[in-house]
Amino acid sequence: MNHQKAIKTIYFSLLGNILLAIIKGAAGIIGNSYALVADAIESTSDVFSSLLVLFGLKYAKKPADENHPYGHGKIEPLITFIVVVLLVSSAIIIAYKSIINIQTPHKTPKTWTLYVLGIIILWKEISYRIVLRNSHKTNSSSLKADAWHHRSDALTSVAAFIGILIAIYFGKGFENADDWAALIASFIIIYNAYQIFRPALGEIMDEHRYDDLIENIRIISNKVPGIMGTEKCFIRKAGMHYHVDLHARVNGTKSVTEGHQISHLLKDTLHEEIPNLGNILIHIEPYYPKTEL
């Protein structure tokens, strides 16, 4: 279910990015605005990144096999790294072109380009919120990266809007204001690329980032009959699932068979209460209440 939702979301992003790349490019060329052309370049990179994310989501959907006992979910942060490279590359291209255009005299952008940008900013912000919401629902890091692509696009469009507004309002001598706006936008894109890269790196490195989930696992575990508390709890994320290693206390006087049954009950309960958990490894720790010592 989560994979299907994520894939549908990416198709939504892909279609939007293709349309916007065409609209921005045409409006930028006709309307004498390099900021819009720069925006079109970023949207074009968004098209390729959305295609990569789509590939990653479909590959991650493959079931676990002998060579991949935990599934194929780790491809998601790897795809995210490629998306980050695309973002940084587009930022460098935009910055380079902006510097050249700042030094080259050109015409003032057309007033109507502001209306185009206004619509684009609204659409990209809506897209960002839709994709980000679905990334939280599906626990997809690559979908989150795609959401931040939309936010980056919105920010570059805001910068372009301000630059064009300055160029039009102040007139002669300020024709390159939108080029300066595009240059500033390139640094915003690089910052957002880092914001995307950091959690994906944590996912690859199995970094501890899941305190709230661990607390929820402990609360649920303590309600399971036969469980007398929990000790160690380690979590690692792969794709849209969280794999759990949990040490649970069981009365030390119980037989091995009883302890085994309790661990299965605990595992089934956790899967039922938290559907996005993947493999759960339960290690039973013997516990002796003080009254029995």
C-alpha atoms as an extended CHARMM CRD file, in Angstrom:
* protein
*
       293  EXT
         1         1  MET       CA              0.0000000000        0.0000000000        0.0000000000  PROA      1               0.0000000000
         2         2  ASN       CA              2.7770000000        2.4660000000        0.9710000000  PROA      2               0.0000000000
         3         3  HSD       CA              4.7640000000        1.6520000000       -2.1630000000  PROA      3               0.0000000000
         4         4  GLN       CA              1.7380000000        2.2560000000       -4.3820000000  PROA      4               0.0000000000
         5         5  LYS       CA              1.0480000000        5.6050000000       -2.7080000000  PROA      5               0.0000000000
         6         6  ALA       CA              4.7050000000        6.6250000000       -3.1260000000  PROA      6               0.0000000000
         7         7  ILE       CA              4.7700000000        5.6150000000       -6.8100000000  PROA      7               0.0000000000
         8         8  LYS       CA              1.5480000000        7.5420000000       -7.5350000000  PROA      8               0.0000000000
         9         9  THR       CA              3.0580000000       10.5800000000       -5.8170000000  PROA      9               0.0000000000
        10        10  ILE       CA              6.1650000000       10.3940000000       -7.9990000000  PROA      10              0.0000000000
        11        11  TYR       CA              4.0450000000       10.2450000000      -11.1640000000  PROA      11              0.0000000000
        12        12  PHE       CA              2.3340000000       13.4160000000       -9.9210000000  PROA      12              0.0000000000
        13        13  SER       CA              5.7510000000       15.0720000000       -9.4320000000  PROA      13              0.0000000000
        14        14  LEU       CA              7.0630000000       13.8720000000      -12.7820000000  PROA      14              0.0000000000
        15        15  LEU       CA              4.1400000000       15.2560000000      -14.7800000000  PROA      15              0.0000000000
        16        16  GLY       CA              4.2740000000       18.5850000000      -12.9270000000  PROA      16              0.0000000000
        17        17  ASN       CA              8.0300000000       18.9630000000      -13.4500000000  PROA      17              0.0000000000
        18        18  ILE       CA              7.8120000000       18.2640000000      -17.1850000000  PROA      18              0.0000000000
        19        19  LEU       CA              5.0640000000       20.8640000000      -17.6620000000  PROA      19              0.0000000000
        20        20  LEU       CA              6.8460000000       23.4720000000      -15.5330000000  PROA      20              0.0000000000
        21        21  ALA       CA             10.2030000000       22.9770000000      -17.2740000000  PROA      21              0.0000000000
        22        22  ILE       CA              8.5240000000       23.7050000000      -20.6130000000  PROA      22              0.0000000000
        23        23  ILE       CA              6.5330000000       26.6950000000      -19.3010000000  PROA      23              0.0000000000
        24        24  LYS       CA              9.5070000000       28.2570000000      -17.4970000000  PROA      24              0.0000000000
        25        25  GLY       CA             11.8930000000       27.7840000000      -20.3970000000  PROA      25              0.0000000000
        26        26  ALA       CA              9.4860000000       29.3110000000      -22.9160000000  PROA      26              0.0000000000
        27        27  ALA       CA              8.5090000000       32.1900000000      -20.6090000000  PROA      27              0.0000000000
        28        28  GLY       CA             12.1550000000       32.9060000000      -19.7410000000  PROA      28              0.0000000000
        29        29  ILE       CA             13.3130000000       33.0510000000      -23.3570000000  PROA      29              0.0000000000
        30        30  ILE       CA             10.3430000000       35.0910000000      -24.6070000000  PROA      30              0.0000000000
        31        31  GLY       CA             10.2190000000       37.2970000000      -21.5010000000  PROA      31              0.0000000000
        32        32  ASN       CA             13.9870000000       38.1030000000      -21.3460000000  PROA      32              0.0000000000
        33        33  SER       CA             14.3980000000       36.5360000000      -17.8940000000  PROA      33              0.0000000000
        34        34  TYR       CA             17.4360000000       34.3910000000      -17.1420000000  PROA      34              0.0000000000
        35        35  ALA       CA             16.0620000000       33.7300000000      -13.6530000000  PROA      35              0.0000000000
        36        36  LEU       CA             13.1690000000       31.9170000000      -15.3160000000  PROA      36              0.0000000000
        37        37  VAL       CA             15.5350000000       30.0620000000      -17.6360000000  PROA      37              0.0000000000
        38        38  ALA       CA             17.5680000000       29.0550000000      -14.5590000000  PROA      38              0.0000000000
        39        39  ASP       CA             14.3400000000       27.8950000000      -12.9770000000  PROA      39              0.0000000000
        40        40  ALA       CA             13.6450000000       25.8170000000      -16.0940000000  PROA      40              0.0000000000
        41        41  ILE       CA             17.0840000000       24.1940000000      -15.7750000000  PROA      41              0.0000000000
        42        42  GLU       CA             16.2820000000       23.2390000000      -12.1770000000  PROA      42              0.0000000000
        43        43  SER       CA             12.9020000000       21.8350000000      -13.2000000000  PROA      43              0.0000000000
        44        44  THR       CA             14.6030000000       19.7900000000      -15.9280000000  PROA      44              0.0000000000
        45        45  SER       CA             16.9330000000       18.2790000000      -13.3220000000  PROA      45              0.0000000000
        46        46  ASP       CA             13.8110000000       17.6090000000      -11.2440000000  PROA      46              0.0000000000
        47        47  VAL       CA             12.4140000000       15.5270000000      -14.1170000000  PROA      47              0.0000000000
        48        48  PHE       CA             15.4930000000       13.2900000000      -14.1090000000  PROA      48              0.0000000000
        49        49  SER       CA             15.5370000000       13.0680000000      -10.3180000000  PROA      49              0.0000000000
        50        50  SER       CA             11.8450000000       12.0780000000      -10.2740000000  PROA      50              0.0000000000
        51        51  LEU       CA             12.6110000000        9.3360000000      -12.8150000000  PROA      51              0.0000000000
        52        52  LEU       CA             15.4290000000        8.0940000000      -10.5640000000  PROA      52              0.0000000000
        53        53  VAL       CA             13.1730000000        8.1340000000       -7.5170000000  PROA      53              0.0000000000
        54        54  LEU       CA             10.5300000000        6.2210000000       -9.4720000000  PROA      54              0.0000000000
        55        55  PHE       CA             13.1010000000        3.5830000000      -10.4080000000  PROA      55              0.0000000000
        56        56  GLY       CA             14.2880000000        3.3900000000       -6.7880000000  PROA      56              0.0000000000
        57        57  LEU       CA             10.7680000000        2.9570000000       -5.4160000000  PROA      57              0.0000000000
        58        58  LYS       CA              9.9600000000        0.1900000000       -7.8990000000  PROA      58              0.0000000000
        59        59  TYR       CA             13.2400000000       -1.5870000000       -7.1690000000  PROA      59              0.0000000000
        60        60  ALA       CA             12.7540000000       -1.2450000000       -3.4030000000  PROA      60              0.0000000000
        61        61  LYS       CA              9.3840000000       -2.9450000000       -3.7810000000  PROA      61              0.0000000000
        62        62  LYS       CA             11.0850000000       -6.2330000000       -4.7160000000  PROA      62              0.0000000000
        63        63  PRO       CA             10.6300000000       -8.8280000000       -1.9480000000  PROA      63              0.0000000000
        64        64  ALA       CA             13.4890000000      -10.1220000000        0.1900000000  PROA      64              0.0000000000
        65        65  ASP       CA             15.5370000000      -12.9210000000       -1.3600000000  PROA      65              0.0000000000
        66        66  GLU       CA             18.5220000000      -15.1070000000       -0.4730000000  PROA      66              0.0000000000
        67        67  ASN       CA             21.0370000000      -12.3510000000       -1.2560000000  PROA      67              0.0000000000
        68        68  HSD       CA             18.9160000000       -9.5600000000        0.2640000000  PROA      68              0.0000000000
        69        69  PRO       CA             17.2760000000      -11.0000000000        3.4050000000  PROA      69              0.0000000000
        70        70  TYR       CA             16.2370000000       -7.5130000000        4.5590000000  PROA      70              0.0000000000
        71        71  GLY       CA             14.7540000000       -6.5930000000        1.1890000000  PROA      71              0.0000000000
        72        72  HSD       CA             15.9390000000       -3.9920000000       -1.3330000000  PROA      72              0.0000000000
        73        73  GLY       CA             14.9730000000       -0.8330000000        0.5520000000  PROA      73              0.0000000000
        74        74  LYS       CA             18.5280000000        0.4700000000        0.9350000000  PROA      74              0.0000000000
        75        75  ILE       CA             18.4150000000        1.5960000000       -2.6800000000  PROA      75              0.0000000000
        76        76  GLU       CA             16.2650000000        4.5580000000       -1.5660000000  PROA      76              0.0000000000
        77        77  PRO       CA             19.0320000000        6.5090000000        0.2020000000  PROA      77              0.0000000000
        78        78  LEU       CA             21.4110000000        5.5970000000       -2.6490000000  PROA      78              0.0000000000
        79        79  ILE       CA             18.9570000000        7.1600000000       -5.1040000000  PROA      79              0.0000000000
        80        80  THR       CA             18.7100000000       10.1410000000       -2.7650000000  PROA      80              0.0000000000
        81        81  PHE       CA             22.4850000000       10.6380000000       -3.0560000000  PROA      81              0.0000000000
        82        82  ILE       CA             22.1800000000       10.7610000000       -6.8530000000  PROA      82              0.0000000000
        83        83  VAL       CA             19.3160000000       13.2560000000       -6.5370000000  PROA      83              0.0000000000
        84        84  VAL       CA             21.5540000000       15.4270000000       -4.3420000000  PROA      84              0.0000000000
        85        85  VAL       CA             24.3150000000       15.3070000000       -6.9880000000  PROA      85              0.0000000000
        86        86  LEU       CA             21.7800000000       16.4480000000       -9.5990000000  PROA      86              0.0000000000
        87        87  LEU       CA             20.6620000000       19.2860000000       -7.3360000000  PROA      87              0.0000000000
        88        88  VAL       CA             24.2140000000       20.4780000000       -6.7190000000  PROA      88              0.0000000000
        89        89  SER       CA             25.0460000000       20.1740000000      -10.4340000000  PROA      89              0.0000000000
        90        90  SER       CA             22.0390000000       22.2850000000      -11.4160000000  PROA      90              0.0000000000
        91        91  ALA       CA             23.0000000000       24.8570000000       -8.7620000000  PROA      91              0.0000000000
        92        92  ILE       CA             26.5420000000       25.1080000000      -10.1640000000  PROA      92              0.0000000000
        93        93  ILE       CA             25.2170000000       25.5400000000      -13.7290000000  PROA      93              0.0000000000
        94        94  ILE       CA             22.7810000000       28.2350000000      -12.5790000000  PROA      94              0.0000000000
        95        95  ALA       CA             25.5110000000       30.0720000000      -10.6320000000  PROA      95              0.0000000000
        96        96  TYR       CA             27.9350000000       29.9310000000      -13.5770000000  PROA      96              0.0000000000
        97        97  LYS       CA             25.3630000000       31.2080000000      -16.0710000000  PROA      97              0.0000000000
        98        98  SER       CA             24.2300000000       33.9120000000      -13.6390000000  PROA      98              0.0000000000
        99        99  ILE       CA             27.7580000000       35.2930000000      -13.2340000000  PROA      99              0.0000000000
       100       100  ILE       CA             28.1810000000       35.4220000000      -17.0230000000  PROA      100             0.0000000000
       101       101  ASN       CA             24.8100000000       37.1350000000      -17.4950000000  PROA      101             0.0000000000
       102       102  ILE       CA             25.4900000000       39.6650000000      -14.7160000000  PROA      102             0.0000000000
       103       103  GLN       CA             28.4450000000       40.8730000000      -16.7780000000  PROA      103             0.0000000000
       104       104  THR       CA             26.4610000000       40.8900000000      -20.0510000000  PROA      104             0.0000000000
       105       105  PRO       CA             24.0580000000       43.7840000000      -20.8210000000  PROA      105             0.0000000000
       106       106  HSD       CA             20.5590000000       42.6030000000      -21.6810000000  PROA      106             0.0000000000
       107       107  LYS       CA             16.9380000000       43.7100000000      -21.7940000000  PROA      107             0.0000000000
       108       108  THR       CA             14.6680000000       44.1780000000      -18.7770000000  PROA      108             0.0000000000
       109       109  PRO       CA             12.4050000000       41.1650000000      -18.1860000000  PROA      109             0.0000000000
       110       110  LYS       CA              8.7890000000       41.4560000000      -19.3370000000  PROA      110             0.0000000000
       111       111  THR       CA              6.1990000000       42.3790000000      -16.6900000000  PROA      111             0.0000000000
       112       112  TRP       CA              3.9890000000       39.3830000000      -17.4860000000  PROA      112             0.0000000000
       113       113  THR       CA              6.7350000000       37.0030000000      -16.3290000000  PROA      113             0.0000000000
       114       114  LEU       CA              5.7990000000       37.9810000000      -12.7620000000  PROA      114             0.0000000000
       115       115  TYR       CA              2.3310000000       36.4730000000      -13.2330000000  PROA      115             0.0000000000
       116       116  VAL       CA              3.8540000000       33.2850000000      -14.5870000000  PROA      116             0.0000000000
       117       117  LEU       CA              6.1680000000       33.0760000000      -11.5810000000  PROA      117             0.0000000000
       118       118  GLY       CA              3.3320000000       33.7460000000       -9.1420000000  PROA      118             0.0000000000
       119       119  ILE       CA              1.4010000000       30.7420000000      -10.4660000000  PROA      119             0.0000000000
       120       120  ILE       CA              4.5690000000       28.5940000000      -10.4490000000  PROA      120             0.0000000000
       121       121  ILE       CA              5.4040000000       29.4870000000       -6.8300000000  PROA      121             0.0000000000
       122       122  LEU       CA              1.8910000000       28.5710000000       -5.6900000000  PROA      122             0.0000000000
       123       123  TRP       CA              1.9320000000       25.2730000000       -7.5950000000  PROA      123             0.0000000000
       124       124  LYS       CA              5.3970000000       24.2410000000       -6.3620000000  PROA      124             0.0000000000
       125       125  GLU       CA              4.5320000000       24.9820000000       -2.7450000000  PROA      125             0.0000000000
       126       126  ILE       CA              1.3490000000       22.9090000000       -3.0440000000  PROA      126             0.0000000000
       127       127  SER       CA              3.3700000000       20.1140000000       -4.6750000000  PROA      127             0.0000000000
       128       128  TYR       CA              5.9540000000       20.2960000000       -1.8840000000  PROA      128             0.0000000000
       129       129  ARG       CA              3.2900000000       19.8830000000        0.7970000000  PROA      129             0.0000000000
       130       130  ILE       CA              1.5510000000       17.0040000000       -1.0030000000  PROA      130             0.0000000000
       131       131  VAL       CA              4.7660000000       15.0510000000       -1.6420000000  PROA      131             0.0000000000
       132       132  LEU       CA              6.1920000000       15.7390000000        1.8450000000  PROA      132             0.0000000000
       133       133  ARG       CA              2.9590000000       14.5780000000        3.4970000000  PROA      133             0.0000000000
       134       134  ASN       CA              3.0650000000       11.3490000000        1.4990000000  PROA      134             0.0000000000
       135       135  SER       CA              6.7660000000       10.8700000000        2.3030000000  PROA      135             0.0000000000
       136       136  HSD       CA              5.8670000000       10.9270000000        5.9990000000  PROA      136             0.0000000000
       137       137  LYS       CA              3.0000000000        8.4980000000        5.4550000000  PROA      137             0.0000000000
       138       138  THR       CA              5.1930000000        6.0630000000        3.5090000000  PROA      138             0.0000000000
       139       139  ASN       CA              8.4950000000        6.6180000000        5.3950000000  PROA      139             0.0000000000
       140       140  SER       CA             10.2500000000        7.1110000000        2.0540000000  PROA      140             0.0000000000
       141       141  SER       CA             13.5410000000        9.0470000000        2.1600000000  PROA      141             0.0000000000
       142       142  SER       CA             13.6810000000        9.3570000000       -1.6340000000  PROA      142             0.0000000000
       143       143  LEU       CA             10.1410000000       10.7500000000       -1.6940000000  PROA      143             0.0000000000
       144       144  LYS       CA             11.2000000000       13.2770000000        0.9270000000  PROA      144             0.0000000000
       145       145  ALA       CA             14.1130000000       14.2580000000       -1.3320000000  PROA      145             0.0000000000
       146       146  ASP       CA             11.6570000000       14.7730000000       -4.1730000000  PROA      146             0.0000000000
       147       147  ALA       CA              9.5040000000       16.9480000000       -1.9020000000  PROA      147             0.0000000000
       148       148  TRP       CA             12.4970000000       19.1620000000       -1.1380000000  PROA      148             0.0000000000
       149       149  HSD       CA             13.1000000000       19.4340000000       -4.8670000000  PROA      149             0.0000000000
       150       150  HSD       CA              9.6960000000       21.1070000000       -5.0750000000  PROA      150             0.0000000000
       151       151  ARG       CA             10.5570000000       23.4350000000       -2.1800000000  PROA      151             0.0000000000
       152       152  SER       CA             13.8900000000       24.3270000000       -3.8390000000  PROA      152             0.0000000000
       153       153  ASP       CA             12.0190000000       25.0930000000       -7.0390000000  PROA      153             0.0000000000
       154       154  ALA       CA              9.5860000000       27.2930000000       -5.1270000000  PROA      154             0.0000000000
       155       155  LEU       CA             12.4600000000       29.1770000000       -3.4730000000  PROA      155             0.0000000000
       156       156  THR       CA             14.2830000000       29.7620000000       -6.7510000000  PROA      156             0.0000000000
       157       157  SER       CA             11.0270000000       31.0390000000       -8.2290000000  PROA      157             0.0000000000
       158       158  VAL       CA             10.5730000000       33.4190000000       -5.2790000000  PROA      158             0.0000000000
       159       159  ALA       CA             14.1270000000       34.7090000000       -5.8290000000  PROA      159             0.0000000000
       160       160  ALA       CA             13.3840000000       35.1270000000       -9.5440000000  PROA      160             0.0000000000
       161       161  PHE       CA             10.1450000000       36.9740000000       -8.7380000000  PROA      161             0.0000000000
       162       162  ILE       CA             11.9730000000       39.4300000000       -6.4700000000  PROA      162             0.0000000000
       163       163  GLY       CA             14.7720000000       39.9340000000       -9.0180000000  PROA      163             0.0000000000
       164       164  ILE       CA             12.3870000000       40.5980000000      -11.8980000000  PROA      164             0.0000000000
       165       165  LEU       CA             10.2940000000       42.9240000000       -9.7300000000  PROA      165             0.0000000000
       166       166  ILE       CA             13.4010000000       44.9760000000       -8.8800000000  PROA      166             0.0000000000
       167       167  ALA       CA             14.4980000000       45.0600000000      -12.5330000000  PROA      167             0.0000000000
       168       168  ILE       CA             11.0730000000       46.2660000000      -13.6960000000  PROA      168             0.0000000000
       169       169  TYR       CA             10.4620000000       48.7280000000      -10.8570000000  PROA      169             0.0000000000
       170       170  PHE       CA             13.8870000000       50.4420000000      -10.8880000000  PROA      170             0.0000000000
       171       171  GLY       CA             14.3550000000       50.2050000000      -14.6530000000  PROA      171             0.0000000000
       172       172  LYS       CA             17.6150000000       51.1010000000      -16.3940000000  PROA      172             0.0000000000
       173       173  GLY       CA             20.7210000000       49.8990000000      -14.5760000000  PROA      173             0.0000000000
       174       174  PHE       CA             18.8610000000       47.1020000000      -12.7900000000  PROA      174             0.0000000000
       175       175  GLU       CA             18.2840000000       44.8340000000      -15.7930000000  PROA      175             0.0000000000
       176       176  ASN       CA             20.4770000000       42.1090000000      -14.2940000000  PROA      176             0.0000000000
       177       177  ALA       CA             18.6350000000       41.9980000000      -10.9380000000  PROA      177             0.0000000000
       178       178  ASP       CA             17.0210000000       38.6850000000      -11.8830000000  PROA      178             0.0000000000
       179       179  ASP       CA             20.4920000000       37.2740000000      -12.6640000000  PROA      179             0.0000000000
       180       180  TRP       CA             21.5550000000       38.1580000000       -9.1250000000  PROA      180             0.0000000000
       181       181  ALA       CA             18.3750000000       36.4800000000       -7.9200000000  PROA      181             0.0000000000
       182       182  ALA       CA             19.2810000000       33.3190000000       -9.8460000000  PROA      182             0.0000000000
       183       183  LEU       CA             22.7820000000       33.3830000000       -8.2820000000  PROA      183             0.0000000000
       184       184  ILE       CA             21.3270000000       33.6380000000       -4.7820000000  PROA      184             0.0000000000
       185       185  ALA       CA             18.8940000000       30.8400000000       -5.6230000000  PROA      185             0.0000000000
       186       186  SER       CA             21.8060000000       28.5520000000       -6.5410000000  PROA      186             0.0000000000
       187       187  PHE       CA             23.1350000000       28.7970000000       -2.9710000000  PROA      187             0.0000000000
       188       188  ILE       CA             19.6590000000       28.0610000000       -1.6150000000  PROA      188             0.0000000000
       189       189  ILE       CA             19.5640000000       24.9240000000       -3.7690000000  PROA      189             0.0000000000
       190       190  ILE       CA             22.9440000000       23.7480000000       -2.4100000000  PROA      190             0.0000000000
       191       191  TYR       CA             21.7630000000       24.2790000000        1.1770000000  PROA      191             0.0000000000
       192       192  ASN       CA             18.6130000000       22.2690000000        0.5010000000  PROA      192             0.0000000000
       193       193  ALA       CA             20.7390000000       19.5500000000       -1.1000000000  PROA      193             0.0000000000
       194       194  TYR       CA             22.5870000000       19.2020000000        2.2120000000  PROA      194             0.0000000000
       195       195  GLN       CA             19.2590000000       19.0240000000        4.0720000000  PROA      195             0.0000000000
       196       196  ILE       CA             18.2970000000       16.0880000000        1.8480000000  PROA      196             0.0000000000
       197       197  PHE       CA             21.7190000000       14.4150000000        1.9980000000  PROA      197             0.0000000000
       198       198  ARG       CA             22.1200000000       14.3910000000        5.7970000000  PROA      198             0.0000000000
       199       199  PRO       CA             19.2210000000       12.0640000000        6.7910000000  PROA      199             0.0000000000
       200       200  ALA       CA             19.9110000000        9.7510000000        3.8260000000  PROA      200             0.0000000000
       201       201  LEU       CA             23.5120000000        9.3880000000        5.0330000000  PROA      201             0.0000000000
       202       202  GLY       CA             22.2020000000        8.5540000000        8.5040000000  PROA      202             0.0000000000
       203       203  GLU       CA             19.9900000000        5.8680000000        6.9980000000  PROA      203             0.0000000000
       204       204  ILE       CA             22.9070000000        4.2620000000        5.1380000000  PROA      204             0.0000000000
       205       205  MET       CA             25.0790000000        4.3790000000        8.2870000000  PROA      205             0.0000000000
       206       206  ASP       CA             22.2770000000        2.9610000000       10.5030000000  PROA      206             0.0000000000
       207       207  GLU       CA             22.4910000000        6.0920000000       12.6200000000  PROA      207             0.0000000000
       208       208  HSD       CA             20.3390000000        6.2360000000       15.7570000000  PROA      208             0.0000000000
       209       209  ARG       CA             17.5080000000        8.6460000000       14.9100000000  PROA      209             0.0000000000
       210       210  TYR       CA             14.3840000000        6.8770000000       16.1590000000  PROA      210             0.0000000000
       211       211  ASP       CA             13.8340000000        7.6660000000       19.8510000000  PROA      211             0.0000000000
       212       212  ASP       CA             10.0810000000        8.1820000000       19.4520000000  PROA      212             0.0000000000
       213       213  LEU       CA              9.6470000000        4.8610000000       17.6450000000  PROA      213             0.0000000000
       214       214  ILE       CA             11.7110000000        3.0270000000       20.2820000000  PROA      214             0.0000000000
       215       215  GLU       CA              9.5740000000        4.5130000000       23.0450000000  PROA      215             0.0000000000
       216       216  ASN       CA              6.4120000000        3.4070000000       21.2220000000  PROA      216             0.0000000000
       217       217  ILE       CA              7.8250000000       -0.1250000000       20.8170000000  PROA      217             0.0000000000
       218       218  ARG       CA              8.5780000000       -0.2960000000       24.5530000000  PROA      218             0.0000000000
       219       219  ILE       CA              5.0730000000        0.8790000000       25.5010000000  PROA      219             0.0000000000
       220       220  ILE       CA              3.4160000000       -1.6970000000       23.2350000000  PROA      220             0.0000000000
       221       221  SER       CA              5.7820000000       -4.4690000000       24.3690000000  PROA      221             0.0000000000
       222       222  ASN       CA              5.0370000000       -3.9060000000       28.0560000000  PROA      222             0.0000000000
       223       223  LYS       CA              1.3260000000       -4.5270000000       27.3930000000  PROA      223             0.0000000000
       224       224  VAL       CA              1.9530000000       -7.9870000000       25.8970000000  PROA      224             0.0000000000
       225       225  PRO       CA              1.1190000000      -10.8340000000       28.3510000000  PROA      225             0.0000000000
       226       226  GLY       CA              4.2950000000      -12.4570000000       29.6320000000  PROA      226             0.0000000000
       227       227  ILE       CA              6.5960000000       -9.5120000000       28.8580000000  PROA      227             0.0000000000
       228       228  MET       CA              8.0810000000       -8.0620000000       32.0430000000  PROA      228             0.0000000000
       229       229  GLY       CA              9.9710000000       -5.1790000000       30.4560000000  PROA      229             0.0000000000
       230       230  THR       CA             12.4310000000       -4.4350000000       27.6650000000  PROA      230             0.0000000000
       231       231  GLU       CA             16.1620000000       -3.7690000000       27.5380000000  PROA      231             0.0000000000
       232       232  LYS       CA             18.1710000000       -3.0290000000       24.3850000000  PROA      232             0.0000000000
       233       233  CYS       CA             16.2830000000       -1.8470000000       21.3240000000  PROA      233             0.0000000000
       234       234  PHE       CA             18.0800000000       -1.1260000000       18.0510000000  PROA      234             0.0000000000
       235       235  ILE       CA             16.4350000000        0.1540000000       14.8800000000  PROA      235             0.0000000000
       236       236  ARG       CA             17.6990000000        0.5040000000       11.3290000000  PROA      236             0.0000000000
       237       237  LYS       CA             15.7460000000        1.7660000000        8.3590000000  PROA      237             0.0000000000
       238       238  ALA       CA             15.6680000000        0.1730000000        4.9180000000  PROA      238             0.0000000000
       239       239  GLY       CA             13.3640000000        1.8050000000        2.4110000000  PROA      239             0.0000000000
       240       240  MET       CA              9.9530000000        2.2920000000        3.9780000000  PROA      240             0.0000000000
       241       241  HSD       CA             10.4370000000       -0.2450000000        6.7700000000  PROA      241             0.0000000000
       242       242  TYR       CA             12.1480000000       -0.2340000000       10.1510000000  PROA      242             0.0000000000
       243       243  HSD       CA             13.9790000000       -3.3770000000       11.2170000000  PROA      243             0.0000000000
       244       244  VAL       CA             14.0530000000       -3.9590000000       14.9780000000  PROA      244             0.0000000000
       245       245  ASP       CA             16.3500000000       -5.8720000000       17.3680000000  PROA      245             0.0000000000
       246       246  LEU       CA             14.6620000000       -5.9980000000       20.7670000000  PROA      246             0.0000000000
       247       247  HSD       CA             15.6960000000       -7.5800000000       24.0780000000  PROA      247             0.0000000000
       248       248  ALA       CA             12.5780000000       -8.4590000000       26.1090000000  PROA      248             0.0000000000
       249       249  ARG       CA             12.3750000000       -9.7280000000       29.6870000000  PROA      249             0.0000000000
       250       250  VAL       CA             10.4060000000      -12.8830000000       30.4590000000  PROA      250             0.0000000000
       251       251  ASN       CA             10.0130000000      -14.6400000000       33.8070000000  PROA      251             0.0000000000
       252       252  GLY       CA             13.1150000000      -16.8190000000       34.1760000000  PROA      252             0.0000000000
       253       253  THR       CA             11.0680000000      -19.7580000000       35.4700000000  PROA      253             0.0000000000
       254       254  LYS       CA              9.2690000000      -20.0870000000       32.1200000000  PROA      254             0.0000000000
       255       255  SER       CA             10.2220000000      -22.9800000000       29.8420000000  PROA      255             0.0000000000
       256       256  VAL       CA             12.0270000000      -22.4230000000       26.5410000000  PROA      256             0.0000000000
       257       257  THR       CA              8.7990000000      -23.2850000000       24.7260000000  PROA      257             0.0000000000
       258       258  GLU       CA              6.8070000000      -20.7130000000       26.7300000000  PROA      258             0.0000000000
       259       259  GLY       CA              9.4590000000      -18.0630000000       26.1310000000  PROA      259             0.0000000000
       260       260  HSD       CA              9.3620000000      -18.8350000000       22.4110000000  PROA      260             0.0000000000
       261       261  GLN       CA              5.5650000000      -18.4670000000       22.3250000000  PROA      261             0.0000000000
       262       262  ILE       CA              5.7260000000      -15.1420000000       24.1720000000  PROA      262             0.0000000000
       263       263  SER       CA              8.3420000000      -13.8040000000       21.7360000000  PROA      263             0.0000000000
       264       264  HSD       CA              6.0900000000      -14.7140000000       18.7860000000  PROA      264             0.0000000000
       265       265  LEU       CA              3.1310000000      -13.0210000000       20.4640000000  PROA      265             0.0000000000
       266       266  LEU       CA              5.2690000000       -9.9040000000       21.0000000000  PROA      266             0.0000000000
       267       267  LYS       CA              6.4500000000       -9.9000000000       17.3780000000  PROA      267             0.0000000000
       268       268  ASP       CA              2.9010000000      -10.3160000000       16.0290000000  PROA      268             0.0000000000
       269       269  THR       CA              1.6070000000       -7.5430000000       18.3060000000  PROA      269             0.0000000000
       270       270  LEU       CA              4.3120000000       -5.1060000000       17.2010000000  PROA      270             0.0000000000
       271       271  HSD       CA              3.6130000000       -5.8270000000       13.5250000000  PROA      271             0.0000000000
       272       272  GLU       CA             -0.1050000000       -5.3050000000       14.1060000000  PROA      272             0.0000000000
       273       273  GLU       CA              0.3000000000       -2.0510000000       16.0640000000  PROA      273             0.0000000000
       274       274  ILE       CA              3.1170000000       -0.5860000000       13.9000000000  PROA      274             0.0000000000
       275       275  PRO       CA              2.5690000000       -1.7780000000       10.2910000000  PROA      275             0.0000000000
       276       276  ASN       CA              5.7430000000       -0.1560000000        8.9100000000  PROA      276             0.0000000000
       277       277  LEU       CA              8.0220000000       -2.4330000000       10.9430000000  PROA      277             0.0000000000
       278       278  GLY       CA              9.9820000000       -4.9280000000        8.8570000000  PROA      278             0.0000000000
       279       279  ASN       CA             11.9980000000       -7.7760000000       10.3810000000  PROA      279             0.0000000000
       280       280  ILE       CA             11.7210000000       -7.9850000000       14.1680000000  PROA      280             0.0000000000
       281       281  LEU       CA             14.3210000000      -10.0160000000       16.0670000000  PROA      281             0.0000000000
       282       282  ILE       CA             13.3070000000      -10.7430000000       19.6690000000  PROA      282             0.0000000000
       283       283  HSD       CA             15.9810000000      -11.7810000000       22.1600000000  PROA      283             0.0000000000
       284       284  ILE       CA             14.5010000000      -13.1680000000       25.3780000000  PROA      284             0.0000000000
       285       285  GLU       CA             16.2220000000      -12.1480000000       28.6380000000  PROA      285             0.0000000000
       286       286  PRO       CA             15.3930000000      -14.1760000000       31.7900000000  PROA      286             0.0000000000
       287       287  TYR       CA             13.9770000000      -12.0300000000       34.5970000000  PROA      287             0.0000000000
       288       288  TYR       CA             13.4720000000      -13.1500000000       38.1930000000  PROA      288             0.0000000000
       289       289  PRO       CA             11.0650000000      -11.0850000000       40.2990000000  PROA      289             0.0000000000
       290       290  LYS       CA             12.4780000000      -10.2810000000       43.7510000000  PROA      290             0.0000000000
       291       291  THR       CA              9.6830000000      -12.2630000000       45.4330000000  PROA      291             0.0000000000
       292       292  GLU       CA             11.0480000000      -15.4450000000       43.8380000000  PROA      292             0.0000000000
       293       293  LEU       CA             14.6790000000      -14.9130000000       44.8430000000  PROA      293             0.0000000000
